[in-house]
Amino acid sequence: MAAREDIRFASGDADCAGWFYPPVGDDRALTVVMAHGLSGVKEMRLDAYAERFADAGYAVVVFDYRGFGASGGGPRQVLDIGRQHDDWLAAVTYARTRTPGSRLVLWGSSLSGGHVLALAGRAGADAVVAQVPHVSGPASVAALPVRQALRLSAHGTLDLARAALGRTPHYVPAYGRPGELALMTAPEAMQMAGLAPAGLEVDDRVAARFAVRIGTYSPGRRLRGVRVPVLVQVAEHDETTPPGPALKLGRLGRHVQVRTYDCGHFEPYVEPAFSGVVADQLEFLRGLSR
């Protein structure tokens, strides 16, 4: 198993907790910076990817966003896209202090898969891996049942009103079963709970305001004009993040590789899909060195 160091680095008004994996062989020519998707924390299978990358000879920085997991900051479980972008930029700055001169790869999955598309240019990334990424806000909203969209909008508006009055957040579950009140309620959504290792207490709430903001977040648009190598991995049976907009990213040019997998949104994190997905990521990383 790859060595791992607990780390903390400053971001805005607090700090982010994470892990640093030095590469096996100590060749730090390439560094992968990683974070999870909506409400996810690093312990929810990001270590499985990071260990593969470190064993292949790459340095890795994995982190939790402020207000989530072991990171500082409050109020807790408030998903603010701008703050998360700032956390990404802080993580990149930290990675550059640990591996000076190394080329940087941004690795994101689900919502963070959208963040890495949006930030590739600002962060000065040398490459991007976007696994089952959120690409289009309108497509994600359109995929929701009408009743679910209306319920979430009402809860999100309530939370925004509480925030304007300086009150504590109004939370909804991040995931639930079909028909329940939660941000993700597709039949596959409860698979997210299975990503947490035994004994880890996971806060599965998210401040409801995110429900009224996701529709305006279309990070795929910001990839236009970016010419670094990009790997986009699409789950063909994704019920959580619509695959159509991600598939269209391949039209941006030959620098964007799109791979598809016969699985749902959460299956790339675990076997049997995991091995094939991470193997393609390693092939992509090796190609950066050629």
LUMKEDREN-462753 format. One record per residue (C-alpha): x, y, z; residue in three letters; chain. Coordinates in nm, 2 decimals, always signed. Example, Ala and Ser with C-alpha at 12.3 -4.5 7.8 and 13.67 -1.06 7.14 Angstrom:
BEGIN
+--------+--------+--------+--------+--------+
:      X :      Y :      Z : residu : chaine :
+--------+--------+--------+--------+--------+
:  +1.23 :  -0.45 :  +0.78 :    ALA :      A :
:  +1.37 :  -0.11 :  +0.71 :    SER :      A :
+--------+--------+--------+--------+--------+
***
This chain:
BEGIN
+--------+--------+--------+--------+--------+
:      X :      Y :      Z : residu : chaine :
+--------+--------+--------+--------+--------+
:  +0.00 :  +0.00 :  +0.00 :    MET :      A :
:  +0.12 :  +0.35 :  -0.09 :    ALA :      A :
:  +0.25 :  +0.57 :  +0.19 :    ALA :      A :
:  +0.02 :  +0.85 :  +0.30 :    ARG :      A :
:  +0.06 :  +1.17 :  +0.50 :    GLU :      A :
:  -0.23 :  +1.37 :  +0.67 :    ASP :      A :
:  -0.21 :  +1.73 :  +0.55 :    ILE :      A :
:  -0.39 :  +2.06 :  +0.61 :    ARG :      A :
:  -0.37 :  +2.38 :  +0.40 :    PHE :      A :
:  -0.53 :  +2.72 :  +0.42 :    ALA :      A :
:  -0.82 :  +2.82 :  +0.20 :    SER :      A :
:  -1.00 :  +3.14 :  +0.26 :    GLY :      A :
:  -1.13 :  +3.17 :  +0.62 :    ASP :      A :
:  -1.04 :  +2.81 :  +0.72 :    ALA :      A :
:  -0.84 :  +2.51 :  +0.62 :    ASP :      A :
:  -0.88 :  +2.20 :  +0.41 :    CYS :      A :
:  -0.79 :  +1.85 :  +0.54 :    ALA :      A :
:  -0.64 :  +1.60 :  +0.30 :    GLY :      A :
:  -0.38 :  +1.34 :  +0.22 :    TRP :      A :
:  -0.05 :  +1.36 :  +0.04 :    PHE :      A :
:  +0.08 :  +1.05 :  -0.13 :    TYR :      A :
:  +0.44 :  +1.06 :  -0.24 :    PRO :      A :
:  +0.49 :  +0.86 :  -0.55 :    PRO :      A :
:  +0.66 :  +0.52 :  -0.53 :    VAL :      A :
:  +1.01 :  +0.58 :  -0.66 :    GLY :      A :
:  +0.99 :  +0.95 :  -0.56 :    ASP :      A :
:  +0.96 :  +1.07 :  -0.92 :    ASP :      A :
:  +0.74 :  +1.37 :  -0.89 :    ARG :      A :
:  +0.71 :  +1.47 :  -1.26 :    ALA :      A :
:  +0.33 :  +1.45 :  -1.24 :    LEU :      A :
:  +0.10 :  +1.54 :  -0.95 :    THR :      A :
:  -0.27 :  +1.45 :  -0.93 :    VAL :      A :
:  -0.50 :  +1.67 :  -0.73 :    VAL :      A :
:  -0.83 :  +1.51 :  -0.63 :    MET :      A :
:  -1.16 :  +1.59 :  -0.45 :    ALA :      A :
:  -1.50 :  +1.42 :  -0.42 :    HIS :      A :
:  -1.85 :  +1.50 :  -0.55 :    GLY :      A :
:  -2.17 :  +1.64 :  -0.39 :    LEU :      A :
:  -2.14 :  +1.58 :  -0.01 :    SER :      A :
:  -1.87 :  +1.31 :  -0.06 :    GLY :      A :
:  -1.55 :  +1.30 :  +0.16 :    VAL :      A :
:  -1.21 :  +1.16 :  +0.07 :    LYS :      A :
:  -1.26 :  +0.84 :  +0.27 :    GLU :      A :
:  -1.54 :  +0.74 :  +0.03 :    MET :      A :
:  -1.31 :  +0.55 :  -0.21 :    ARG :      A :
:  -1.08 :  +0.83 :  -0.32 :    LEU :      A :
:  -0.80 :  +0.65 :  -0.14 :    ASP :      A :
:  -0.85 :  +0.36 :  -0.38 :    ALA :      A :
:  -0.77 :  +0.58 :  -0.68 :    TYR :      A :
:  -0.49 :  +0.77 :  -0.51 :    ALA :      A :
:  -0.31 :  +0.45 :  -0.41 :    GLU :      A :
:  -0.32 :  +0.33 :  -0.78 :    ARG :      A :
:  -0.18 :  +0.66 :  -0.89 :    PHE :      A :
:  +0.10 :  +0.67 :  -0.63 :    ALA :      A :
:  +0.19 :  +0.31 :  -0.71 :    ASP :      A :
:  +0.23 :  +0.41 :  -1.07 :    ALA :      A :
:  +0.48 :  +0.68 :  -0.98 :    GLY :      A :
:  +0.27 :  +0.99 :  -0.94 :    TYR :      A :
:  +0.23 :  +1.22 :  -0.64 :    ALA :      A :
:  -0.12 :  +1.27 :  -0.52 :    VAL :      A :
:  -0.30 :  +1.54 :  -0.32 :    VAL :      A :
:  -0.66 :  +1.45 :  -0.20 :    VAL :      A :
:  -0.87 :  +1.70 :  +0.00 :    PHE :      A :
:  -1.21 :  +1.77 :  +0.15 :    ASP :      A :
:  -1.38 :  +2.10 :  +0.09 :    TYR :      A :
:  -1.42 :  +2.35 :  +0.37 :    ARG :      A :
:  -1.72 :  +2.26 :  +0.58 :    GLY :      A :
:  -1.71 :  +1.90 :  +0.49 :    PHE :      A :
:  -1.53 :  +1.59 :  +0.63 :    GLY :      A :
:  -1.23 :  +1.66 :  +0.84 :    ALA :      A :
:  -1.18 :  +2.02 :  +0.70 :    SER :      A :
:  -1.25 :  +2.33 :  +0.90 :    GLY :      A :
:  -1.49 :  +2.60 :  +0.83 :    GLY :      A :
:  -1.86 :  +2.66 :  +0.90 :    GLY :      A :
:  -2.15 :  +2.65 :  +0.88 :    PRO :      A :
:  -2.11 :  +2.29 :  +0.80 :    ARG :      A :
:  -2.24 :  +2.11 :  +0.49 :    GLN :      A :
:  -2.30 :  +2.43 :  +0.29 :    VAL :      A :
:  -2.21 :  +2.36 :  -0.07 :    LEU :      A :
:  -2.10 :  +2.68 :  -0.23 :    ASP :      A :
:  -1.96 :  +2.65 :  -0.58 :    ILE :      A :
:  -1.74 :  +2.96 :  -0.56 :    GLY :      A :
:  -1.59 :  +2.85 :  -0.23 :    ARG :      A :
:  -1.53 :  +2.50 :  -0.36 :    GLN :      A :
:  -1.35 :  +2.66 :  -0.66 :    HIS :      A :
:  -1.13 :  +2.85 :  -0.42 :    ASP :      A :
:  -1.06 :  +2.53 :  -0.23 :    ASP :      A :
:  -0.94 :  +2.37 :  -0.56 :    TRP :      A :
:  -0.71 :  +2.66 :  -0.63 :    LEU :      A :
:  -0.57 :  +2.65 :  -0.28 :    ALA :      A :
:  -0.51 :  +2.27 :  -0.32 :    ALA :      A :
:  -0.32 :  +2.34 :  -0.64 :    VAL :      A :
:  -0.11 :  +2.60 :  -0.47 :    THR :      A :
:  -0.03 :  +2.35 :  -0.19 :    TYR :      A :
:  +0.05 :  +2.07 :  -0.44 :    ALA :      A :
:  +0.30 :  +2.30 :  -0.61 :    ARG :      A :
:  +0.48 :  +2.36 :  -0.28 :    THR :      A :
:  +0.51 :  +1.98 :  -0.23 :    ARG :      A :
:  +0.61 :  +1.89 :  -0.59 :    THR :      A :
:  +0.78 :  +2.20 :  -0.74 :    PRO :      A :
:  +0.81 :  +2.19 :  -1.12 :    GLY :      A :
:  +0.57 :  +1.89 :  -1.14 :    SER :      A :
:  +0.29 :  +1.90 :  -1.40 :    ARG :      A :
:  -0.06 :  +1.90 :  -1.25 :    LEU :      A :
:  -0.36 :  +1.69 :  -1.33 :    VAL :      A :
:  -0.70 :  +1.78 :  -1.19 :    LEU :      A :
:  -0.91 :  +1.48 :  -1.11 :    TRP :      A :
:  -1.28 :  +1.52 :  -1.02 :    GLY :      A :
:  -1.58 :  +1.30 :  -1.00 :    SER :      A :
:  -1.95 :  +1.39 :  -1.03 :    SER :      A :
:  -1.99 :  +1.75 :  -0.91 :    LEU :      A :
:  -1.61 :  +1.78 :  -0.87 :    SER :      A :
:  -1.58 :  +1.64 :  -1.23 :    GLY :      A :
:  -1.76 :  +1.96 :  -1.33 :    GLY :      A :
:  -1.53 :  +2.17 :  -1.11 :    HIS :      A :
:  -1.22 :  +2.05 :  -1.28 :    VAL :      A :
:  -1.37 :  +2.13 :  -1.62 :    LEU :      A :
:  -1.45 :  +2.48 :  -1.50 :    ALA :      A :
:  -1.11 :  +2.54 :  -1.34 :    LEU :      A :
:  -0.87 :  +2.38 :  -1.59 :    ALA :      A :
:  -0.77 :  +2.72 :  -1.73 :    GLY :      A :
:  -0.76 :  +2.92 :  -1.40 :    ARG :      A :
:  -0.56 :  +2.65 :  -1.22 :    ALA :      A :
:  -0.31 :  +2.62 :  -1.50 :    GLY :      A :
:  -0.37 :  +2.25 :  -1.52 :    ALA :      A :
:  -0.16 :  +2.04 :  -1.75 :    ASP :      A :
:  -0.44 :  +1.78 :  -1.79 :    ALA :      A :
:  -0.79 :  +1.69 :  -1.65 :    VAL :      A :
:  -0.97 :  +1.37 :  -1.56 :    VAL :      A :
:  -1.35 :  +1.42 :  -1.53 :    ALA :      A :
:  -1.53 :  +1.10 :  -1.41 :    GLN :      A :
:  -1.91 :  +1.09 :  -1.45 :    VAL :      A :
:  -1.90 :  +1.47 :  -1.44 :    PRO :      A :
:  -2.17 :  +1.73 :  -1.39 :    HIS :      A :
:  -2.16 :  +1.92 :  -1.71 :    VAL :      A :
:  -2.49 :  +2.10 :  -1.75 :    SER :      A :
:  -2.71 :  +2.26 :  -1.49 :    GLY :      A :
:  -3.03 :  +2.28 :  -1.70 :    PRO :      A :
:  -2.99 :  +1.91 :  -1.80 :    ALA :      A :
:  -2.96 :  +1.81 :  -1.44 :    SER :      A :
:  -3.27 :  +2.00 :  -1.34 :    VAL :      A :
:  -3.46 :  +1.87 :  -1.64 :    ALA :      A :
:  -3.38 :  +1.51 :  -1.53 :    ALA :      A :
:  -3.56 :  +1.56 :  -1.20 :    LEU :      A :
:  -3.93 :  +1.46 :  -1.16 :    PRO :      A :
:  -4.14 :  +1.78 :  -1.16 :    VAL :      A :
:  -4.27 :  +1.72 :  -0.80 :    ARG :      A :
:  -3.92 :  +1.66 :  -0.68 :    GLN :      A :
:  -3.79 :  +1.98 :  -0.84 :    ALA :      A :
:  -4.07 :  +2.18 :  -0.69 :    LEU :      A :
:  -4.01 :  +2.04 :  -0.34 :    ARG :      A :
:  -3.64 :  +2.10 :  -0.36 :    LEU :      A :
:  -3.69 :  +2.46 :  -0.49 :    SER :      A :
:  -3.92 :  +2.54 :  -0.19 :    ALA :      A :
:  -3.66 :  +2.40 :  +0.06 :    HIS :      A :
:  -3.38 :  +2.58 :  -0.12 :    GLY :      A :
:  -3.57 :  +2.91 :  -0.11 :    THR :      A :
:  -3.63 :  +2.87 :  +0.26 :    LEU :      A :
:  -3.26 :  +2.80 :  +0.32 :    ASP :      A :
:  -3.16 :  +3.12 :  +0.12 :    LEU :      A :
:  -3.41 :  +3.32 :  +0.33 :    ALA :      A :
:  -3.26 :  +3.18 :  +0.65 :    ARG :      A :
:  -2.91 :  +3.27 :  +0.53 :    ALA :      A :
:  -3.02 :  +3.63 :  +0.44 :    ALA :      A :
:  -3.14 :  +3.66 :  +0.80 :    LEU :      A :
:  -2.81 :  +3.52 :  +0.94 :    GLY :      A :
:  -2.98 :  +3.21 :  +1.07 :    ARG :      A :
:  -2.85 :  +2.85 :  +1.06 :    THR :      A :
:  -2.88 :  +2.65 :  +0.74 :    PRO :      A :
:  -3.19 :  +2.45 :  +0.65 :    HIS :      A :
:  -3.07 :  +2.11 :  +0.55 :    TYR :      A :
:  -3.20 :  +1.83 :  +0.32 :    VAL :      A :
:  -3.04 :  +1.48 :  +0.28 :    PRO :      A :
:  -2.78 :  +1.45 :  +0.00 :    ALA :      A :
:  -2.93 :  +1.12 :  -0.11 :    TYR :      A :
:  -3.24 :  +0.92 :  -0.06 :    GLY :      A :
:  -3.48 :  +0.67 :  -0.21 :    ARG :      A :
:  -3.72 :  +0.76 :  -0.50 :    PRO :      A :
:  -4.00 :  +0.98 :  -0.37 :    GLY :      A :
:  -3.81 :  +1.09 :  -0.06 :    GLU :      A :
:  -3.69 :  +1.45 :  +0.00 :    LEU :      A :
:  -3.32 :  +1.46 :  -0.10 :    ALA :      A :
:  -3.10 :  +1.61 :  -0.36 :    LEU :      A :
:  -3.03 :  +1.28 :  -0.53 :    MET :      A :
:  -3.32 :  +1.03 :  -0.54 :    THR :      A :
:  -3.27 :  +0.82 :  -0.85 :    ALA :      A :
:  -3.29 :  +0.45 :  -0.79 :    PRO :      A :
:  -2.91 :  +0.43 :  -0.78 :    GLU :      A :
:  -2.87 :  +0.71 :  -0.53 :    ALA :      A :
:  -2.85 :  +0.50 :  -0.21 :    MET :      A :
:  -2.54 :  +0.34 :  -0.35 :    GLN :      A :
:  -2.35 :  +0.64 :  -0.23 :    MET :      A :
:  -2.40 :  +0.53 :  +0.13 :    ALA :      A :
:  -2.21 :  +0.21 :  +0.05 :    GLY :      A :
:  -1.90 :  +0.41 :  -0.05 :    LEU :      A :
:  -1.82 :  +0.50 :  +0.32 :    ALA :      A :
:  -1.59 :  +0.25 :  +0.50 :    PRO :      A :
:  -1.72 :  +0.07 :  +0.81 :    ALA :      A :
:  -1.70 :  +0.29 :  +1.12 :    GLY :      A :
:  -1.69 :  +0.63 :  +0.93 :    LEU :      A :
:  -1.96 :  +0.86 :  +1.04 :    GLU :      A :
:  -2.08 :  +1.05 :  +0.74 :    VAL :      A :
:  -2.29 :  +1.37 :  +0.75 :    ASP :      A :
:  -2.52 :  +1.31 :  +0.46 :    ASP :      A :
:  -2.69 :  +1.65 :  +0.48 :    ARG :      A :
:  -2.65 :  +1.95 :  +0.25 :    VAL :      A :
:  -2.78 :  +2.30 :  +0.29 :    ALA :      A :
:  -3.09 :  +2.31 :  +0.07 :    ALA :      A :
:  -2.98 :  +2.64 :  -0.11 :    ARG :      A :
:  -2.78 :  +2.43 :  -0.35 :    PHE :      A :
:  -3.10 :  +2.29 :  -0.50 :    ALA :      A :
:  -3.18 :  +2.64 :  -0.65 :    VAL :      A :
:  -2.82 :  +2.70 :  -0.77 :    ARG :      A :
:  -2.73 :  +2.38 :  -0.95 :    ILE :      A :
:  -2.94 :  +2.48 :  -1.25 :    GLY :      A :
:  -2.72 :  +2.77 :  -1.33 :    THR :      A :
:  -2.39 :  +2.58 :  -1.30 :    TYR :      A :
:  -2.28 :  +2.45 :  -1.64 :    SER :      A :
:  -1.90 :  +2.40 :  -1.61 :    PRO :      A :
:  -1.87 :  +2.22 :  -1.95 :    GLY :      A :
:  -1.90 :  +2.56 :  -2.12 :    ARG :      A :
:  -1.58 :  +2.68 :  -1.96 :    ARG :      A :
:  -1.38 :  +2.40 :  -2.12 :    LEU :      A :
:  -1.41 :  +2.58 :  -2.46 :    ARG :      A :
:  -1.07 :  +2.74 :  -2.53 :    GLY :      A :
:  -0.88 :  +2.50 :  -2.30 :    VAL :      A :
:  -0.64 :  +2.29 :  -2.50 :    ARG :      A :
:  -0.48 :  +2.06 :  -2.24 :    VAL :      A :
:  -0.55 :  +1.69 :  -2.26 :    PRO :      A :
:  -0.89 :  +1.60 :  -2.10 :    VAL :      A :
:  -1.03 :  +1.25 :  -2.02 :    LEU :      A :
:  -1.41 :  +1.24 :  -1.98 :    VAL :      A :
:  -1.55 :  +0.92 :  -1.84 :    GLN :      A :
:  -1.92 :  +0.87 :  -1.89 :    VAL :      A :
:  -2.15 :  +0.61 :  -1.73 :    ALA :      A :
:  -2.40 :  +0.50 :  -1.99 :    GLU :      A :
:  -2.67 :  +0.42 :  -1.74 :    HIS :      A :
:  -2.61 :  +0.73 :  -1.52 :    ASP :      A :
:  -2.94 :  +0.83 :  -1.35 :    GLU :      A :
:  -2.78 :  +1.10 :  -1.14 :    THR :      A :
:  -2.58 :  +1.31 :  -1.38 :    THR :      A :
:  -2.72 :  +1.31 :  -1.73 :    PRO :      A :
:  -2.46 :  +1.15 :  -1.96 :    PRO :      A :
:  -2.57 :  +1.34 :  -2.28 :    GLY :      A :
:  -2.39 :  +1.67 :  -2.21 :    PRO :      A :
:  -2.07 :  +1.49 :  -2.11 :    ALA :      A :
:  -2.07 :  +1.29 :  -2.43 :    LEU :      A :
:  -2.09 :  +1.61 :  -2.63 :    LYS :      A :
:  -1.76 :  +1.73 :  -2.48 :    LEU :      A :
:  -1.58 :  +1.51 :  -2.73 :    GLY :      A :
:  -1.68 :  +1.76 :  -3.00 :    ARG :      A :
:  -1.45 :  +2.02 :  -2.86 :    LEU :      A :
:  -1.14 :  +1.87 :  -3.03 :    GLY :      A :
:  -0.90 :  +1.58 :  -3.03 :    ARG :      A :
:  -0.75 :  +1.68 :  -2.70 :    HIS :      A :
:  -1.08 :  +1.56 :  -2.53 :    VAL :      A :
:  -1.10 :  +1.19 :  -2.50 :    GLN :      A :
:  -1.45 :  +1.05 :  -2.41 :    VAL :      A :
:  -1.47 :  +0.69 :  -2.27 :    ARG :      A :
:  -1.80 :  +0.52 :  -2.19 :    THR :      A :
:  -1.88 :  +0.24 :  -1.94 :    TYR :      A :
:  -2.17 :  +0.00 :  -1.91 :    ASP :      A :
:  -2.26 :  +0.11 :  -1.55 :    CYS :      A :
:  -2.44 :  +0.37 :  -1.34 :    GLY :      A :
:  -2.32 :  +0.69 :  -1.17 :    HIS :      A :
:  -2.18 :  +0.53 :  -0.85 :    PHE :      A :
:  -2.04 :  +0.21 :  -0.99 :    GLU :      A :
:  -1.70 :  +0.34 :  -1.11 :    PRO :      A :
:  -1.60 :  +0.37 :  -0.74 :    TYR :      A :
:  -1.63 :  +0.00 :  -0.67 :    VAL :      A :
:  -1.57 :  -0.33 :  -0.85 :    GLU :      A :
:  -1.63 :  -0.46 :  -1.10 :    PRO :      A :
:  -1.64 :  -0.12 :  -1.28 :    ALA :      A :
:  -1.36 :  +0.04 :  -1.08 :    PHE :      A :
:  -1.07 :  -0.16 :  -1.23 :    SER :      A :
:  -1.16 :  -0.07 :  -1.59 :    GLY :      A :
:  -1.22 :  +0.30 :  -1.50 :    VAL :      A :
:  -0.90 :  +0.34 :  -1.31 :    VAL :      A :
:  -0.70 :  +0.15 :  -1.58 :    ALA :      A :
:  -0.81 :  +0.40 :  -1.84 :    ASP :      A :
:  -0.71 :  +0.69 :  -1.61 :    GLN :      A :
:  -0.37 :  +0.53 :  -1.57 :    LEU :      A :
:  -0.33 :  +0.49 :  -1.94 :    GLU :      A :
:  -0.43 :  +0.85 :  -1.99 :    PHE :      A :
:  -0.17 :  +0.96 :  -1.73 :    LEU :      A :
:  +0.10 :  +0.75 :  -1.89 :    ARG :      A :
:  +0.02 :  +0.92 :  -2.22 :    GLY :      A :
:  +0.11 :  +1.25 :  -2.07 :    LEU :      A :
:  +0.47 :  +1.14 :  -2.03 :    SER :      A :
:  +0.51 :  +1.02 :  -2.39 :    ARG :      A :
+--------+--------+--------+--------+--------+
***
